[in-house]
Amino acid sequence: MDKHKPSDEMIKDLDNILSKLNAMEIVASDDYQKSSIKIMRALVDGQMHSINEFQHLKKGMDLLMLQLFDVQNKVKS
């Protein structure tokens, strides 16, 4: 089983996909293609947002754990 890529690398890949989608939209010849590209862009934007929110959640959990350890040390002493 492959390991997940680091979040910075995933964001970079998604940003590259967005660039390609922008180029595709410029050369799109009909409304169907443009609508499909807009849907793909929304999905990529949502994925990027999810990765960023997960990073914020991880930081929040780390801060919470530090506070819990501080409280535990104060209770023991």
DOFI-671880 format. One record per residue: residue in three letters; x, y, z of N, C-alpha, C in turn. Coordinates in Angstrom, 1 decimal. Layout:
<node code="ALA" n_u="X" n_v="Y" n_w="Z" ca_u="X" ca_v="Y" ca_w="Z" c_u="X" c_v="Y" c_w="Z"/>
...
//
This chain:
<node code="MET" n_u="0.8" n_v="-1.2" n_w="0.0" ca_u="0.0" ca_v="0.0" ca_w="0.0" c_u="0.9" c_v="1.2" c_w="0.0"/>
<node code="ASP" n_u="0.6" n_v="2.2" n_w="-0.9" ca_u="1.4" ca_v="3.4" ca_w="-1.0" c_u="1.0" c_v="4.3" c_w="0.2"/>
<node code="LYS" n_u="2.1" n_v="5.1" n_w="0.6" ca_u="1.8" ca_v="6.1" ca_w="1.6" c_u="1.3" c_v="7.3" c_w="0.9"/>
<node code="HIS" n_u="0.6" n_v="8.1" n_w="1.8" ca_u="0.0" ca_v="9.4" ca_w="1.3" c_u="1.2" c_v="10.4" c_w="1.0"/>
<node code="LYS" n_u="1.0" n_v="11.2" n_w="0.0" ca_u="2.0" ca_v="12.3" ca_w="-0.2" c_u="1.8" c_v="13.3" c_w="0.9"/>
<node code="PRO" n_u="2.9" n_v="14.1" n_w="1.2" ca_u="2.8" ca_v="15.2" ca_w="2.1" c_u="1.8" c_v="16.2" c_w="1.6"/>
<node code="SER" n_u="1.2" n_v="16.9" n_w="2.5" ca_u="0.1" ca_v="17.9" ca_w="2.1" c_u="0.6" c_v="19.0" c_w="1.2"/>
<node code="ASP" n_u="1.9" n_v="19.4" n_w="1.4" ca_u="2.4" ca_v="20.5" ca_w="0.5" c_u="2.5" c_v="20.0" c_w="-0.9"/>
<node code="GLU" n_u="2.9" n_v="18.7" n_w="-1.1" ca_u="3.0" ca_v="18.1" ca_w="-2.4" c_u="1.6" c_v="17.9" c_w="-3.0"/>
<node code="MET" n_u="0.6" n_v="17.5" n_w="-2.2" ca_u="-0.7" ca_v="17.4" ca_w="-2.8" c_u="-1.3" c_v="18.7" c_w="-3.2"/>
<node code="ILE" n_u="-1.0" n_v="19.8" n_w="-2.4" ca_u="-1.5" ca_v="21.1" ca_w="-2.8" c_u="-0.8" c_v="21.6" c_w="-4.1"/>
<node code="LYS" n_u="0.5" n_v="21.3" n_w="-4.2" ca_u="1.2" ca_v="21.7" ca_w="-5.4" c_u="0.6" c_v="20.9" c_w="-6.6"/>
<node code="ASP" n_u="0.3" n_v="19.6" n_w="-6.5" ca_u="-0.3" ca_v="18.9" ca_w="-7.6" c_u="-1.7" c_v="19.4" c_w="-8.0"/>
<node code="LEU" n_u="-2.5" n_v="19.7" n_w="-7.0" ca_u="-3.8" ca_v="20.3" ca_w="-7.2" c_u="-3.7" c_v="21.6" c_w="-7.9"/>
<node code="ASP" n_u="-2.7" n_v="22.4" n_w="-7.5" ca_u="-2.5" ca_v="23.7" ca_w="-8.1" c_u="-2.2" c_v="23.6" c_w="-9.6"/>
<node code="ASN" n_u="-1.3" n_v="22.6" n_w="-9.9" ca_u="-1.0" ca_v="22.3" ca_w="-11.3" c_u="-2.2" c_v="21.9" c_w="-12.1"/>
<node code="ILE" n_u="-3.1" n_v="21.1" n_w="-11.5" ca_u="-4.3" ca_v="20.7" ca_w="-12.1" c_u="-5.2" c_v="21.9" c_w="-12.4"/>
<node code="LEU" n_u="-5.3" n_v="22.8" n_w="-11.4" ca_u="-6.1" ca_v="24.0" ca_w="-11.7" c_u="-5.5" c_v="24.8" c_w="-12.8"/>
<node code="SER" n_u="-4.2" n_v="24.9" n_w="-13.0" ca_u="-3.6" ca_v="25.6" ca_w="-14.1" c_u="-4.0" c_v="24.9" c_w="-15.4"/>
<node code="LYS" n_u="-4.0" n_v="23.6" n_w="-15.4" ca_u="-4.4" ca_v="22.9" ca_w="-16.6" c_u="-5.9" c_v="23.1" c_w="-17.0"/>
<node code="LEU" n_u="-6.7" n_v="23.1" n_w="-15.9" ca_u="-8.1" ca_v="23.4" ca_w="-16.1" c_u="-8.4" c_v="24.8" c_w="-16.7"/>
<node code="ASN" n_u="-7.6" n_v="25.8" n_w="-16.2" ca_u="-7.7" ca_v="27.1" ca_w="-16.7" c_u="-7.4" c_v="27.2" c_w="-18.2"/>
<node code="ALA" n_u="-6.3" n_v="26.4" n_w="-18.6" ca_u="-5.9" ca_v="26.4" ca_w="-20.0" c_u="-7.0" c_v="25.7" c_w="-20.8"/>
<node code="MET" n_u="-7.6" n_v="24.6" n_w="-20.3" ca_u="-8.6" ca_v="23.9" ca_w="-21.0" c_u="-9.8" c_v="24.8" c_w="-21.2"/>
<node code="GLU" n_u="-10.2" n_v="25.6" n_w="-20.2" ca_u="-11.3" ca_v="26.5" ca_w="-20.3" c_u="-11.1" c_v="27.5" c_w="-21.4"/>
<node code="ILE" n_u="-9.9" n_v="28.0" n_w="-21.6" ca_u="-9.6" ca_v="29.0" ca_w="-22.7" c_u="-9.9" c_v="28.4" c_w="-24.0"/>
<node code="VAL" n_u="-9.5" n_v="27.1" n_w="-24.2" ca_u="-9.7" ca_v="26.5" ca_w="-25.6" c_u="-11.0" c_v="25.7" c_w="-25.7"/>
<node code="ALA" n_u="-11.8" n_v="25.7" n_w="-24.7" ca_u="-13.1" ca_v="25.0" ca_w="-24.8" c_u="-14.0" c_v="25.6" c_w="-25.8"/>
<node code="SER" n_u="-14.6" n_v="24.7" n_w="-26.6" ca_u="-15.3" ca_v="25.3" ca_w="-27.8" c_u="-16.9" c_v="25.4" c_w="-27.5"/>
<node code="ASP" n_u="-17.4" n_v="24.7" n_w="-26.5" ca_u="-18.8" ca_v="24.8" ca_w="-26.3" c_u="-19.2" c_v="24.8" c_w="-24.8"/>
<node code="ASP" n_u="-20.4" n_v="25.1" n_w="-24.6" ca_u="-20.9" ca_v="25.3" ca_w="-23.2" c_u="-20.7" c_v="24.0" c_w="-22.4"/>
<node code="TYR" n_u="-20.9" n_v="22.8" n_w="-23.0" ca_u="-20.7" ca_v="21.6" ca_w="-22.3" c_u="-19.3" c_v="21.4" c_w="-21.7"/>
<node code="GLN" n_u="-18.3" n_v="21.7" n_w="-22.5" ca_u="-16.9" ca_v="21.6" ca_w="-22.1" c_u="-16.7" c_v="22.6" c_w="-21.0"/>
<node code="LYS" n_u="-17.1" n_v="23.8" n_w="-21.1" ca_u="-16.9" ca_v="24.8" ca_w="-20.1" c_u="-17.6" c_v="24.5" c_w="-18.8"/>
<node code="SER" n_u="-18.8" n_v="23.9" n_w="-18.9" ca_u="-19.5" ca_v="23.5" ca_w="-17.7" c_u="-18.8" c_v="22.3" c_w="-17.0"/>
<node code="SER" n_u="-18.3" n_v="21.4" n_w="-17.8" ca_u="-17.5" ca_v="20.3" ca_w="-17.2" c_u="-16.2" c_v="20.8" c_w="-16.5"/>
<node code="ILE" n_u="-15.6" n_v="21.7" n_w="-17.1" ca_u="-14.3" ca_v="22.3" ca_w="-16.5" c_u="-14.7" c_v="23.0" c_w="-15.2"/>
<node code="LYS" n_u="-15.8" n_v="23.7" n_w="-15.2" ca_u="-16.2" ca_v="24.4" ca_w="-13.9" c_u="-16.5" c_v="23.4" c_w="-12.8"/>
<node code="ILE" n_u="-17.1" n_v="22.3" n_w="-13.2" ca_u="-17.3" ca_v="21.2" ca_w="-12.2" c_u="-16.0" c_v="20.7" c_w="-11.7"/>
<node code="MET" n_u="-15.1" n_v="20.4" n_w="-12.6" ca_u="-13.8" ca_v="19.9" ca_w="-12.2" c_u="-13.0" c_v="20.9" c_w="-11.3"/>
<node code="ARG" n_u="-13.1" n_v="22.1" n_w="-11.6" ca_u="-12.4" ca_v="23.2" ca_w="-10.9" c_u="-13.0" c_v="23.2" c_w="-9.4"/>
<node code="ALA" n_u="-14.3" n_v="23.1" n_w="-9.3" ca_u="-15.0" ca_v="23.1" ca_w="-8.0" c_u="-14.5" c_v="21.9" c_w="-7.2"/>
<node code="LEU" n_u="-14.4" n_v="20.8" n_w="-7.8" ca_u="-13.9" ca_v="19.6" ca_w="-7.1" c_u="-12.5" c_v="19.8" c_w="-6.6"/>
<node code="VAL" n_u="-11.6" n_v="20.3" n_w="-7.5" ca_u="-10.2" ca_v="20.5" ca_w="-7.1" c_u="-10.1" c_v="21.6" c_w="-6.0"/>
<node code="ASP" n_u="-10.9" n_v="22.7" n_w="-6.1" ca_u="-10.9" ca_v="23.7" ca_w="-5.0" c_u="-11.4" c_v="23.1" c_w="-3.7"/>
<node code="GLY" n_u="-12.4" n_v="22.2" n_w="-3.8" ca_u="-12.9" ca_v="21.6" ca_w="-2.6" c_u="-11.8" c_v="20.7" c_w="-1.9"/>
<node code="GLN" n_u="-11.1" n_v="20.0" n_w="-2.8" ca_u="-10.0" ca_v="19.1" ca_w="-2.3" c_u="-8.9" c_v="19.9" c_w="-1.6"/>
<node code="MET" n_u="-8.6" n_v="21.0" n_w="-2.2" ca_u="-7.5" ca_v="21.9" ca_w="-1.6" c_u="-8.0" c_v="22.5" c_w="-0.3"/>
<node code="HIS" n_u="-9.3" n_v="22.9" n_w="-0.2" ca_u="-9.8" ca_v="23.4" ca_w="1.0" c_u="-9.8" c_v="22.3" c_w="2.1"/>
<node code="SER" n_u="-10.2" n_v="21.1" n_w="1.7" ca_u="-10.2" ca_v="20.0" ca_w="2.7" c_u="-8.8" c_v="19.7" c_w="3.3"/>
<node code="ILE" n_u="-7.8" n_v="19.8" n_w="2.4" ca_u="-6.4" ca_v="19.5" ca_w="2.9" c_u="-6.0" c_v="20.7" c_w="3.8"/>
<node code="ASN" n_u="-6.3" n_v="21.9" n_w="3.5" ca_u="-6.0" ca_v="23.0" ca_w="4.3" c_u="-6.7" c_v="22.9" c_w="5.7"/>
<node code="GLU" n_u="-8.0" n_v="22.6" n_w="5.7" ca_u="-8.7" ca_v="22.5" ca_w="6.9" c_u="-8.2" c_v="21.3" c_w="7.8"/>
<node code="PHE" n_u="-7.8" n_v="20.3" n_w="7.1" ca_u="-7.2" ca_v="19.1" ca_w="7.9" c_u="-5.9" c_v="19.6" c_w="8.6"/>
<node code="GLN" n_u="-5.1" n_v="20.4" n_w="7.9" ca_u="-3.9" ca_v="20.9" ca_w="8.5" c_u="-4.2" c_v="21.8" c_w="9.7"/>
<node code="HIS" n_u="-5.2" n_v="22.6" n_w="9.6" ca_u="-5.7" ca_v="23.4" ca_w="10.8" c_u="-6.1" c_v="22.6" c_w="11.9"/>
<node code="LEU" n_u="-6.9" n_v="21.5" n_w="11.6" ca_u="-7.4" ca_v="20.6" ca_w="12.6" c_u="-6.2" c_v="19.9" c_w="13.3"/>
<node code="LYS" n_u="-5.2" n_v="19.5" n_w="12.6" ca_u="-4.0" ca_v="18.8" ca_w="13.2" c_u="-3.3" c_v="19.8" c_w="14.1"/>
<node code="LYS" n_u="-3.2" n_v="21.0" n_w="13.7" ca_u="-2.5" ca_v="22.0" ca_w="14.6" c_u="-3.3" c_v="22.3" c_w="15.9"/>
<node code="GLY" n_u="-4.6" n_v="22.3" n_w="15.7" ca_u="-5.5" ca_v="22.5" ca_w="16.9" c_u="-5.4" c_v="21.4" c_w="17.9"/>
<node code="MET" n_u="-5.4" n_v="20.1" n_w="17.3" ca_u="-5.2" ca_v="19.0" ca_w="18.2" c_u="-3.9" c_v="18.9" c_w="18.9"/>
<node code="ASP" n_u="-2.8" n_v="19.4" n_w="18.2" ca_u="-1.5" ca_v="19.4" ca_w="18.8" c_u="-1.5" c_v="20.4" c_w="20.0"/>
<node code="LEU" n_u="-2.1" n_v="21.6" n_w="19.8" ca_u="-2.2" ca_v="22.6" ca_w="20.9" c_u="-3.0" c_v="22.1" c_w="22.0"/>
<node code="LEU" n_u="-4.1" n_v="21.4" n_w="21.7" ca_u="-4.9" ca_v="20.8" ca_w="22.8" c_u="-4.2" c_v="19.8" c_w="23.6"/>
<node code="MET" n_u="-3.4" n_v="18.9" n_w="22.9" ca_u="-2.6" ca_v="17.9" ca_w="23.6" c_u="-1.6" c_v="18.6" c_w="24.5"/>
<node code="LEU" n_u="-0.9" n_v="19.7" n_w="24.0" ca_u="0.0" ca_v="20.4" ca_w="24.9" c_u="-0.6" c_v="20.9" c_w="26.1"/>
<node code="GLN" n_u="-1.8" n_v="21.5" n_w="26.0" ca_u="-2.6" ca_v="22.0" ca_w="27.1" c_u="-2.9" c_v="20.9" c_w="28.1"/>
<node code="LEU" n_u="-3.3" n_v="19.7" n_w="27.6" ca_u="-3.7" ca_v="18.6" ca_w="28.5" c_u="-2.4" c_v="18.1" c_w="29.2"/>
<node code="PHE" n_u="-1.3" n_v="18.1" n_w="28.6" ca_u="-0.1" ca_v="17.7" ca_w="29.3" c_u="0.3" c_v="18.7" c_w="30.4"/>
<node code="ASP" n_u="0.1" n_v="20.0" n_w="30.1" ca_u="0.4" ca_v="21.0" ca_w="31.1" c_u="-0.5" c_v="20.9" c_w="32.3"/>
<node code="VAL" n_u="-1.8" n_v="20.6" n_w="32.1" ca_u="-2.8" ca_v="20.4" ca_w="33.2" c_u="-2.4" c_v="19.1" c_w="34.0"/>
<node code="GLN" n_u="-2.0" n_v="18.1" n_w="33.2" ca_u="-1.6" ca_v="16.8" ca_w="33.9" c_u="-0.4" c_v="17.1" c_w="34.8"/>
<node code="ASN" n_u="0.6" n_v="17.8" n_w="34.3" ca_u="1.8" ca_v="18.1" ca_w="35.1" c_u="1.5" c_v="18.9" c_w="36.3"/>
<node code="LYS" n_u="0.5" n_v="19.9" n_w="36.2" ca_u="0.2" ca_v="20.7" ca_w="37.3" c_u="-0.6" c_v="19.9" c_w="38.3"/>
<node code="VAL" n_u="-1.4" n_v="19.0" n_w="37.9" ca_u="-2.2" ca_v="18.2" ca_w="38.9" c_u="-1.2" c_v="17.2" c_w="39.6"/>
<node code="LYS" n_u="-0.2" n_v="16.7" n_w="39.0" ca_u="0.7" ca_v="15.8" ca_w="39.6" c_u="1.6" c_v="16.5" c_w="40.6"/>
<node code="SER" n_u="1.9" n_v="17.7" n_w="40.4" ca_u="2.8" ca_v="18.4" ca_w="41.3" c_u="2.2" c_v="19.2" c_w="42.4"/>
//
